[in-house]
Amino acid sequence: MLVCVAQLLLAGQQQHTIQETSGINHGRRPEADESAGPTNTSGPFGRIQYKIPAASITVVDLRPTRAPVQPTRVAPLVDMASSETNASVDQTDGGPKLSQTRLYVLALAISVTNLAVAFDTTILGPAIPTITSEFGTIDHIGWYTSAYLLGVVSCQPFFARLILYYEQKWFYMICVLVLELGSVICATAPSSQVLIFGRAISGCGAAGITAGAFALVGQHAPMRERPRIIAMFAAVQSLAYSSGPTISGVFTGSSVTWRFNFWINLPIGFLSLVFVWFAVPTTANVRKVLPLLEKLKRSDPLGTILLTLCLVPLFLALEWGGNVAPFSSPRVWGCFLASGIFAIGFAALLAIKKDNAVVPLRILKQRTVAICICFSALYGMANMIHGSMLATYFQTVHNISITLSAVYQIPLTVSSIFSSVVASIAISAWGHYLPFFWAGPPLYLVGAVLLHTLSTTSNVGQLMGYQVPAGIGFGTAVSVTLIAIQAVSTPDDLTSACVADVVAAQVGRAVGISIAQNLFVGLLNQGLRDIVSPEQAASFARNGLERMIESMKTMDVGLRQQFREALNKAVATSLLVPVAAISLAIIATWFAERRTLITKTVVETRPVSTEHLSTEKSSGKDNSPTHQTQDVLDGIKLP
C-alpha cells in the first residue's frame, strides 16, 4: 500500500523530488540513507527507495534502474525517416490566431480594399479624353496616373517598416481613411492641379493599405492559410487592373460622369472598415512605447526621401521631354541628371544600411525575389499602357463612344481574369508555378505585337480578338511573383519582399505610363503640325482629345483621315513600349530558381525498438537496458 501511495505522489512531483534529492545524477544511484532505514521494493515503475517518518510519508527518491517506459513516446512504431512535420504551419507571426470565419472576413476586407486601390491605378484611362476637355489641357495627362503611383511608390516601403511600431489594425484603418480623403478631393476637383493633388493623397493611403494588408495577414493568419489569402489578393488585383478601364468607361459615358470613378471608393472603403473593425482584434505592439524619433529613424525616412527625389524629376523629364521642351534642353536633361544622382544616393544608402534600409538588402540578394521584382516592374508597365492607351485608341481613331470603348476592352478583361483564376487553381493543386511563369510572357508578347499593328482600317474582329492572347498571357503570370516570393522567403522577410514586389509593379506602371503618354502627346503634336498650322495644332492640344474628336466630325473626309492617321501613329508608337517590356520580362524568367510549393521536412531517426517494453522474466532476470545505455527515444526529441 505504501508503495502505491508513494507512486501516486511521485506522478506529480517526480521532477521536483529528483532535483531536491542530493547526490542523484543520471547514470548512478543515490546514496542510501542508512539512518532512515531504507526499504527497497520492486514495482511497475522500477525499484523505489523510500523511508517512513513518524507521521507522514516522504518520498526520498524514485529512480528507475532502466529506461523509463513512456507509452506516448513508443507509440510511433513506423519508420519516420520520410515523414513530414508541420509544426509551424498553424503558427502566426505574433498575433492571436483568428477563427476560420474571422479569417475569411479579414481576407474579404483586404480584398475589397485592394479592389479600390487597384481600380484607382487603371480607372482613369477611358476618362482621360473627357477630363482633358473639361480642364482644357492635355499637358497633364501623364500626371493624372503618375501622381497616384508616385504616392504609392514613395510611401509604401516606408510604411512597410513604420507599421512594425504601431498596432496594425488601426494603422490599416487610418490608411483607408486617407485613401477616402484623396478620393473625395479628386471627385470634387475644380481644376487639373487639384485632381493631381488628390491623386497623390490617394496614393499615400493606398501605400499604407498594401503594407497593412501584408502585416495583418502575417500577424493573424497561420502559415497554411497564407497562400490562399495571397492568391485571393493577387486575383482581385488582376481583376481590378483588367476591368478598371471597362467600369470607368461605363461611368464616364453615363450621367454620373467621370467623377463617380472616385465617389465609388467611399462605400468600398466603409465596407472594408466595418469588416476589419469586427474581424480583427486589437493587439498591443510592444514597440509602440519607443519614442517617435526612434520609430522614424528605424523606418529609414532618408531612404524614402531619396526614392521620392529620384522619381519626381524623372516624371517631370518624361512629361516635358519632346513636348514642353526638347530633350536637349537643360530643363529636361537636368531632371534626368538629378534623378540619376538621387538614384545613386538611394542605392548607396541601401548598401550602407543593409538590412536596416527601407528595402532590406538581404531581400534583394535573394535571386528569385530580385527576378520577381524586375518581372513585376516590366509586366506592370505593359499592362498599364495597354489599359490606358487602348481606350484612347478606340475613342479617337475609331470614334467609338466612351461606353462602347469599355465594351471593346471586355476581351482583355475576361481573358485576364479567366487565365488568372485557372493559373491560381492549377498552382494550388499542382504545386508548380514556374511553368506558368514561363508560359505567360510569350503569350502576352504575341498579343502585344498584334495590338501594335492595329490601324485605321482594322475591323471589329481584330480590335477585340488581338486582346485575347494579351489577356491570357498577362493573367497566367501576373500572380506568380507573389507565390514565388512566398516559396523562397523566410517568414520574417515575407512582408517586406511582397511589398517590394508591389512597389516594383507600381514603379513600372508609373514610368511606363509616363513614357507612353509622352510619346503619344509628342507624336500627336508633331502630326497635327504637319496637317494644320502650328496655331491650330496648339488650339487642338489645349482643347483636349474629346473636343478634337468632335471637331473631326465636321471635317471633310480627307482631313479627317489625316487626323485619324496622326492619332493612330501616336498610339501605335506608344504601344511599342509594352512589346519591349514583355521581351525583357521573358528573359528575366529564365533566371528564376527551380523551386516548387511542395516542401518536405525530413525527420531522421533510428528505428524504435520495443524491447524495453517486455516484462521481467519470471526468473527475476532483468533484460532491460540500464541507465548507462542511452534511451533510443531521446534521439527523436519527442515530447
C-alpha positions in Angstrom: 0.0 0.0 0.0 2.8 2.4 0.9 4.5 1.7 -2.4 1.3 2.6 -4.3 0.9 5.9 -2.3 4.5 6.8 -3.0 3.9 6.1 -6.7 0.9 8.4 -6.8 2.7 11.2 -5.1 5.6 10.8 -7.5 3.4 11.2 -10.5 3.1 15.0 -9.9 6.3 15.6 -8.1 8.9 13.3 -9.6 11.0 16.1 -11.2 10.9 18.2 -8.1 11.8 15.3 -5.9 14.8 14.2 -8.0 16.2 17.8 -8.1 16.0 18.1 -4.3 17.5 14.7 -3.6 21.2 15.2 -3.1 23.6 13.0 -5.0 21.3 12.0 -7.8 22.7 12.1 -11.2 21.7 10.5 -14.4 23.6 7.2 -14.6 24.2 6.5 -10.9 22.1 5.6 -7.9 21.7 7.9 -4.9 23.4 7.0 -1.7 21.1 5.2 0.7 20.1 6.9 4.0 21.1 4.3 6.5 19.6 6.2 9.4 16.2 6.2 7.9 16.1 2.5 7.4 15.7 2.3 3.7 13.4 -0.2 2.2 13.7 -1.4 -1.4 10.7 -2.7 -3.2 10.2 -3.5 -6.9 7.1 -2.3 -8.7 5.9 -1.5 -12.1 7.8 1.8 -12.1 11.1 0.2 -11.1 12.8 0.0 -7.8 11.7 2.6 -5.3 13.6 3.7 -2.3 11.6 5.3 0.4 11.6 6.0 4.2 8.6 6.4 6.6 8.9 9.2 9.2 6.8 9.3 12.3 3.6 10.9 11.0 3.9 11.1 7.2 5.2 9.5 4.1 8.1 11.3 2.4 9.3 10.2 -0.9 13.1 10.3 -0.9 13.8 9.0 -4.4 12.2 7.3 -7.3 14.9 6.2 -9.7 14.3 3.5 -12.2 17.1 1.2 -12.8 16.4 1.1 -16.5 14.9 3.3 -19.3 11.5 4.5 -18.2 8.5 3.2 -20.1 6.7 6.0 -21.8 3.9 4.7 -24.0 3.2 8.0 -25.6 6.7 8.1 -26.9 6.8 4.5 -28.0 3.5 4.6 -30.0 5.1 5.6 -33.4 6.5 2.3 -34.4 6.5 3.1 -38.1 9.6 4.3 -39.9 9.8 8.1 -39.6 12.7 8.6 -42.0 10.4 10.1 -44.7 7.6 11.6 -42.6 6.7 15.3 -42.9 6.5 17.7 -40.0 4.1 20.6 -40.0 4.9 22.1 -36.6 4.8 25.7 -37.8 2.0 25.7 -40.3 -0.6 26.8 -37.7 1.6 29.5 -36.2 1.1 33.2 -36.7 3.7 35.9 -36.5 3.0 37.1 -33.0 -0.8 37.9 -33.2 -3.7 35.8 -32.0 -4.9 33.1 -34.4 -8.3 34.0 -35.8 -11.2 31.6 -36.2 -11.9 30.4 -39.6 -14.9 32.8 -40.0 -13.0 35.8 -38.9 -10.0 34.9 -41.1 -12.3 34.8 -44.1 -13.8 38.1 -43.2 -10.3 39.6 -42.9 -9.4 38.2 -46.3 -12.6 39.7 -47.7 -11.9 43.1 -46.2 -8.4 43.1 -47.6 -9.6 42.0 -51.0 -12.3 44.7 -51.1 -9.9 47.5 -50.2 -7.3 46.2 -52.6 -10.0 46.3 -55.3 -10.3 50.1 -54.7 -6.5 50.5 -54.7 -6.1 48.7 -58.0 -9.1 50.4 -59.5 -7.5 53.8 -58.8 -4.5 52.7 -60.8 -6.2 52.0 -64.1 -9.7 53.5 -63.8 -8.8 56.9 -65.5 -7.9 55.5 -68.9 -11.2 55.9 -70.7 -11.9 59.2 -68.8 -8.8 61.0 -69.9 -10.3 62.5 -73.1 -13.2 63.9 -71.1 -11.0 65.2 -68.3 -8.6 66.9 -70.7 -11.6 68.7 -72.4 -13.2 69.7 -69.1 -9.9 71.2 -67.7 -8.8 72.5 -71.1 -5.3 70.9 -71.3 -3.6 67.7 -72.4 -0.2 68.6 -70.9 -1.1 67.0 -67.5 -2.2 63.6 -68.9 0.8 61.8 -67.5 0.3 63.2 -64.0 -3.2 62.0 -63.6 -1.9 58.5 -63.1 1.7 59.2 -62.2 0.8 61.3 -59.2 -1.1 58.4 -57.7 1.6 55.9 -58.4 4.3 58.3 -57.1 2.5 58.4 -53.8 2.3 54.6 -53.7 5.9 54.0 -54.6 7.4 56.7 -52.3 5.4 55.8 -49.2 5.0 52.0 -49.5 8.5 50.9 -48.4 8.4 53.5 -45.6 5.0 52.3 -44.3 6.1 48.7 -44.5 8.7 49.5 -41.8 6.7 52.1 -39.9 3.8 49.6 -39.3 6.2 47.5 -37.2 5.9 50.1 -34.5 2.2 50.6 -34.4 -0.9 48.5 -33.9 -1.6 47.0 -37.4 -5.4 47.2 -37.2 -5.5 50.9 -36.5 -2.7 51.7 -39.0 -4.6 49.9 -41.7 -7.9 51.7 -40.9 -6.2 55.1 -40.9 -4.7 54.5 -44.3 -8.2 53.5 -45.7 -9.5 56.9 -44.4 -6.6 58.7 -46.2 -7.5 56.9 -49.4 -11.1 58.0 -49.0 -10.0 61.6 -48.4 -8.0 61.6 -51.6 -11.0 60.2 -53.5 -13.2 63.0 -52.2 -10.6 65.6 -53.3 -10.5 64.1 -56.8 -14.2 63.7 -57.1 -14.7 67.4 -56.3 -11.6 68.8 -58.1 -12.3 72.1 -59.8 -9.0 72.1 -61.7 -6.4 69.8 -63.1 -3.9 70.7 -60.4 -6.4 69.8 -57.6 -7.1 66.5 -59.3 -3.4 65.7 -59.3 -3.0 66.7 -55.6 -5.9 64.4 -54.7 -4.4 61.6 -56.7 -1.2 61.9 -54.7 -3.1 61.8 -51.4 -4.9 58.7 -52.5 -1.6 57.1 -53.5 -0.2 57.7 -49.9 -3.3 56.0 -48.5 -3.0 53.1 -50.9 0.6 52.6 -50.0 -0.3 52.1 -46.3 -3.2 49.8 -47.2 -0.9 47.4 -49.1 1.7 47.4 -46.4 -1.0 46.9 -43.7 -2.7 44.1 -45.6 0.5 42.0 -45.6 1.1 42.8 -41.9 -2.4 41.8 -40.9 -2.1 38.5 -42.8 1.3 37.8 -41.2 0.0 38.6 -37.7 -3.3 36.8 -37.7 -3.2 34.1 -40.5 -1.5 30.8 -39.9 1.1 29.8 -42.5 -1.1 27.1 -44.1 -3.8 29.8 -44.9 -1.4 32.5 -46.3 -1.1 31.1 -49.8 -4.8 31.2 -50.2 -5.1 34.7 -49.0 -2.2 35.9 -51.1 -3.7 34.1 -54.1 -7.0 35.9 -53.4 -5.1 39.2 -53.1 -3.5 38.7 -56.5 -6.6 37.5 -58.2 -8.6 40.6 -57.0 -5.8 42.8 -58.1 -5.7 41.2 -61.5 -9.5 41.6 -61.8 -9.3 45.3 -60.9 -6.4 46.0 -63.3 -8.3 44.3 -66.1 -11.8 45.5 -65.5 -11.0 49.1 -64.3 -11.0 50.6 -67.8 -14.3 48.9 -68.6 -16.0 50.1 -65.5 -14.5 53.6 -65.9 -15.9 53.8 -69.5 -19.4 52.9 -68.2 -19.3 55.6 -65.5 -17.8 58.3 -67.7 -20.2 57.7 -70.5 -23.3 57.9 -68.2 -24.9 60.7 -66.4 -22.8 60.2 -63.3 -19.7 61.4 -65.2 -16.0 60.5 -64.6 -16.2 61.8 -61.1 -18.1 58.8 -60.0 -14.9 56.8 -60.5 -13.8 58.4 -57.2 -17.1 58.5 -55.4 -17.4 54.7 -55.7 -14.4 54.4 -53.3 -16.4 55.7 -50.4 -18.8 52.7 -49.9 -16.0 50.3 -50.7 -13.8 51.8 -48.0 -16.6 52.0 -45.5 -17.4 48.3 -46.0 -13.7 47.4 -45.5 -13.5 49.4 -42.3 -16.6 47.6 -40.9 -15.1 44.2 -41.7 -11.7 45.0 -40.2 -13.3 46.6 -37.1 -15.3 43.5 -36.2 -13.0 40.7 -37.5 -9.5 41.8 -36.3 -8.8 42.0 -32.6 -6.7 44.9 -31.2 -3.3 43.6 -30.4 -0.8 45.6 -28.4 2.5 46.3 -30.1 5.5 46.2 -27.6 7.4 48.6 -30.0 4.7 51.2 -29.6 6.5 52.6 -26.5 9.5 53.7 -28.5 9.9 57.5 -28.9 8.6 58.9 -32.2 12.0 59.9 -33.4 13.3 56.4 -32.8 10.4 55.0 -34.8 11.1 57.3 -37.7 14.8 56.6 -37.6 14.3 52.9 -37.8 11.8 53.3 -40.6 14.5 55.0 -42.7 12.8 58.2 -43.8 16.0 59.2 -45.6 15.6 56.3 -48.0 12.0 57.3 -48.7 13.1 60.9 -49.4 15.8 59.8 -51.8 13.4 57.5 -53.6 10.9 60.3 -54.0 13.6 62.8 -55.1 14.7 60.2 -57.7 11.2 59.7 -59.1 9.8 63.2 -59.2 12.4 64.7 -61.6 12.2 61.5 -63.7 8.4 62.0 -64.2 9.0 65.7 -64.9 11.6 64.9 -67.6 9.3 62.4 -69.2 6.4 64.9 -69.2 8.4 67.8 -70.6 10.8 66.0 -73.0 9.7 66.4 -76.6 6.5 68.4 -75.6 7.2 71.4 -73.4 10.9 71.4 -74.3 13.2 69.3 -76.4 15.2 66.5 -74.8 18.4 68.5 -75.3 17.0 71.3 -73.2 18.8 71.9 -69.9 15.4 71.8 -68.3 14.9 68.2 -69.4 18.3 66.7 -69.2 18.8 68.4 -65.9 15.9 66.5 -64.5 17.3 63.3 -65.8 20.7 64.1 -64.2 19.1 64.9 -60.9 17.1 61.7 -61.0 20.2 59.7 -61.7 22.1 61.3 -58.8 19.4 60.6 -56.3 19.1 57.1 -57.6 22.8 56.6 -56.9 22.4 58.1 -53.5 19.4 55.7 -52.8 21.5 52.7 -53.9 24.4 53.8 -51.7 22.1 54.1 -48.7 20.8 50.6 -49.3 24.4 49.3 -49.3 25.3 51.2 -46.2 22.3 50.4 -44.0 21.9 46.9 -45.4 19.2 45.1 -43.5 18.1 48.3 -41.8 17.4 50.1 -45.1 13.9 51.0 -46.3 14.2 48.0 -48.6 16.4 45.4 -46.7 19.4 44.5 -48.8 19.1 40.7 -47.9 15.8 40.6 -49.8 17.3 42.0 -53.0 20.1 39.4 -52.7 17.7 36.5 -53.0 17.7 35.6 -56.7 14.1 34.7 -57.2 12.9 37.8 -55.3 15.1 40.0 -57.4 13.8 38.4 -60.6 10.2 38.7 -59.4 10.8 42.4 -58.7 12.2 43.0 -62.2 9.4 40.9 -63.8 6.6 42.8 -61.9 8.0 46.2 -63.0 8.0 45.1 -66.6 4.7 43.4 -66.5 3.1 46.4 -64.7 4.5 48.7 -67.3 3.0 46.8 -70.2 -0.4 46.3 -68.5 -0.8 49.9 -67.5 0.0 51.2 -71.1 -2.5 48.7 -72.7 -5.3 49.6 -70.2 -4.9 53.3 -70.8 -3.9 53.6 -74.4 -6.4 51.1 -75.9 -9.3 53.2 -74.5 -7.8 56.3 -76.1 -7.2 54.5 -79.4 -10.8 53.3 -79.6 -12.3 56.7 -78.9 -10.0 58.8 -81.1 -9.0 56.7 -84.0 -12.3 54.7 -84.5 -14.7 57.3 -83.0 -16.1 54.8 -80.6 -18.1 56.2 -77.7 -16.8 56.1 -74.1 -19.2 53.4 -73.0 -18.7 51.3 -76.1 -14.9 51.5 -75.8 -15.3 49.9 -72.4 -17.2 47.0 -74.1 -14.5 46.7 -76.7 -12.0 46.1 -73.8 -14.0 43.2 -72.4 -11.9 40.5 -74.2 -8.8 41.8 -72.4 -10.6 41.9 -69.1 -12.3 38.5 -69.3 -9.3 36.6 -70.7 -7.1 38.1 -68.0 -9.5 37.1 -65.2 -10.1 33.7 -66.6 -6.5 32.8 -67.1 -5.5 34.2 -63.6 -8.2 32.1 -61.9 -7.1 28.9 -63.8 -3.5 29.5 -63.1 -4.1 30.1 -59.4 -6.2 26.9 -59.1 -3.6 24.9 -61.0 -0.7 26.1 -59.0 -2.5 25.4 -55.7 -3.4 21.9 -56.8 -0.1 21.0 -58.6 2.4 23.0 -56.5 4.5 24.1 -59.5 4.4 27.7 -60.5 7.4 28.0 -62.9 5.6 26.6 -66.0 3.1 29.5 -65.7 5.9 31.9 -65.1 7.5 30.8 -68.4 4.3 30.4 -70.5 2.6 33.8 -69.7 5.1 36.3 -71.1 5.4 34.7 -74.6 1.6 34.7 -74.9 1.5 38.3 -73.8 4.2 39.2 -76.3 2.1 37.8 -79.1 -0.9 39.8 -78.1 1.2 43.0 -77.6 2.7 42.7 -81.1 -0.8 42.2 -82.6 -2.1 45.3 -80.8 0.8 47.4 -82.0 -0.3 46.5 -85.6 -3.8 47.9 -85.3 -4.6 50.6 -87.8 -7.3 52.9 -89.0 -8.6 50.0 -91.2 -8.7 47.3 -88.5 -12.1 45.6 -88.2 -14.0 44.7 -85.0 -12.6 41.2 -85.0 -9.1 42.5 -84.9 -9.8 45.2 -82.4 -11.3 42.7 -80.0 -9.5 39.4 -81.0 -6.0 40.7 -80.6 -6.7 41.4 -76.9 -7.3 37.7 -76.1 -3.7 36.4 -76.3 -2.5 39.6 -74.4 -5.1 39.0 -71.6 -4.3 35.3 -71.3 -0.6 35.9 -71.2 -1.0 38.6 -68.6 -3.4 36.7 -66.3 -1.3 33.5 -66.5 1.8 35.0 -64.9 0.7 38.1 -63.0 0.1 36.4 -59.7 3.1 34.1 -59.9 5.5 36.6 -58.5 3.8 36.7 -55.1 3.6 32.9 -55.0 7.3 32.5 -55.9 8.3 35.0 -53.3 6.3 33.1 -50.7 8.1 29.9 -51.7 11.6 31.3 -51.2 11.2 33.9 -48.4 11.6 33.4 -44.7 8.6 34.4 -42.5 10.5 37.4 -41.3 11.1 38.6 -44.8 7.8 37.7 -46.4 6.0 41.1 -45.8 9.0 43.2 -47.0 9.6 41.0 -50.0 5.9 41.2 -51.1 5.8 44.9 -50.6 9.0 45.3 -52.6 7.3 43.3 -55.4 4.2 45.5 -55.3 6.3 48.7 -55.3 8.2 47.4 -58.3 5.0 46.9 -60.2 3.8 50.4 -59.3 7.1 51.9 -60.4 6.8 50.1 -63.7 3.3 51.4 -64.2 4.3 55.0 -63.3 7.3 55.1 -65.5 5.6 53.2 -68.3 2.5 55.4 -68.5 4.7 58.5 -68.4 6.8 57.2 -71.3 3.8 56.2 -73.3 1.9 59.4 -72.7 5.0 61.4 -73.6 5.3 59.5 -76.9 1.6 59.9 -77.6 1.4 63.7 -76.9 4.7 64.4 -78.6 4.0 62.5 -81.8 0.4 63.8 -81.9 1.5 67.4 -81.7 4.1 66.7 -84.4 1.5 65.0 -86.6 -1.0 67.8 -86.2 1.6 70.4 -87.1 2.1 68.5 -90.3 -1.6 68.7 -91.1 -2.6 72.2 -89.9 -0.9 75.4 -88.9 1.1 75.4 -85.6 -1.5 77.8 -84.1 -4.4 75.4 -85.0 -2.4 72.4 -83.7 -1.8 74.2 -80.4 -5.5 75.0 -80.2 -6.4 71.4 -80.6 -4.0 70.4 -77.9 -5.4 73.0 -75.5 -9.0 71.9 -76.0 -8.4 68.2 -75.2 -9.0 65.0 -77.1 -12.8 64.9 -76.7 -13.2 68.3 -78.4 -10.7 67.2 -81.0 -12.9 64.2 -81.8 -16.0 66.4 -82.0 -14.1 68.8 -84.4 -13.1 65.9 -86.6 -16.7 65.1 -87.3 -17.2 68.4 -89.1 -14.0 68.0 -91.3 -14.0 66.7 -94.8 -13.2 63.0 -95.4 -9.6 63.6 -96.4 -8.7 65.9 -93.5 -10.5 63.6 -91.0 -8.5 60.6 -92.3 -5.2 62.6 -91.8 -6.2 63.3 -88.2 -7.0 59.6 -87.7 -3.6 58.6 -89.1 -1.8 61.0 -86.8 -3.7 59.7 -83.8 -3.1 56.1 -84.9 0.7 56.7 -85.3 0.9 58.3 -81.9 -0.9 55.4 -80.2 0.9 52.6 -82.2 4.3 54.1 -81.3 3.4 54.2 -77.6 2.3 50.5 -77.8 5.9 49.6 -78.7 6.8 50.2 -75.1 4.9 47.1 -73.9 6.5 45.0 -76.6 10.0 45.9 -75.3 8.9 45.5 -71.7 7.5 42.0 -72.2 10.5 40.9 -74.2 12.7 41.8 -71.2 10.3 40.0 -68.9 10.7 36.8 -70.9 14.5 37.0 -70.4 14.1 37.6 -66.7 12.0 34.4 -66.1 14.9 32.3 -67.4 16.9 33.1 -64.3 14.3 32.2 -61.7 15.3 29.4 -59.2 13.8 26.0 -59.9 11.5 25.8 -56.8 8.1 24.5 -56.1 5.5 24.9 -53.3 5.9 21.2 -52.4 8.2 21.2 -49.4 9.1 18.4 -47.0 10.9 18.4 -43.7 12.6 15.1 -43.2 13.0 13.8 -39.6 15.8 11.3 -39.4 15.8 8.8 -36.5 16.9 5.4 -35.6 14.4 2.6 -35.7 12.3 2.4 -32.5 12.8 -0.7 -30.5 10.1 -2.2 -28.3 12.5 -4.5 -26.5 12.3 -2.3 -23.3 8.5 -2.9 -23.2 9.0 -6.5 -22.3 8.2 -7.5 -18.7 10.7 -9.0 -16.4 11.2 -12.7 -16.7 9.8 -15.0 -14.1 13.3 -15.8 -13.0 13.8 -12.2 -11.9 16.5 -11.5 -14.5 16.1 -8.1 -16.0 17.0 -7.8 -19.7 16.1 -4.1 -20.0 18.9 -1.6 -20.7 20.4 0.2 -17.8 20.9 3.9 -17.2 24.3 3.6 -18.8 22.6 2.8 -22.1 21.2 6.0 -23.7 17.4 5.8 -24.3 17.0 5.4 -28.0 13.8 7.5 -27.9 15.9 10.5 -26.8 17.2 10.7 -30.3 13.9 11.7 -31.9 13.1 14.5 -29.4 9.5 13.7 -28.9 7.6 15.5 -26.1 
